[in-house]
Amino acid sequence: MVSDPHNLAPTYDQWLAAAENNESVGRQSGLEIVRILVEPLPFARWCADQGLEPDSAARMRYVAERQALED
C-alpha cells in the first residue's frame, strides 16, 4: 500500500531491529522517543485527504501530526 516499498526493510523482524536500534541511539542522544502506531487504513485515508503519496515523507508527516494530537 506504500509507494516506496524499496525504502522499507524486507521483513518485519529486520524493520523492528532497525527501529529499536534507532530508538536506542535517540535515547542515548537525549531525545524523548515516542512510538506512534501507523495503521494502514487510517494512514491511507489521511494520505488521500491530504493529496499525498503514501511514502516515507507522508509517514513522517502523519506521525508528526499524530504526535501533536497526543500532546
Secondary structure, 3 states (H helix, E strand, C coil): CCCCHHHCCCCHHHHHHHHHHHHHHHHHCCCCCCCCCCCHHHHHHHHHHHCCCCCHHHHHHHHHHHHHHHC
